[in-house]
Amino acid sequence: MQAAGRSLDQLAWAERLAGGTWYAEVTIRNVGSFDGTGATRRAAREVAAHAAYIRATQQSESGSQ
């Protein structure tokens, strides 16, 4: 199975709920760790995933120049 060009063994998620706010972190092997917060678990995951996507896009654009 692939997620945005990466196998799932390269992705790790951590989540927690504190004070009514969800905190999510996705760690991508050989890329980095990205955080997100939101009112729901899904919203927090989407923010973290978007940050990871932006970083991956920037890296691929800089590598192709």
PyMOL commands that set and color helices and strands:
alter all, ss='L'
color gray80, all
select helices_A, chain A and resi 8-10+41-63
alter helices_A, ss='H'
color red, helices_A
select strands_A, chain A and resi 2-3+6-7+11-18+21-28+32-38
alter strands_A, ss='S'
color yellow, strands_A
deselect
rebuild
show_as cartoon
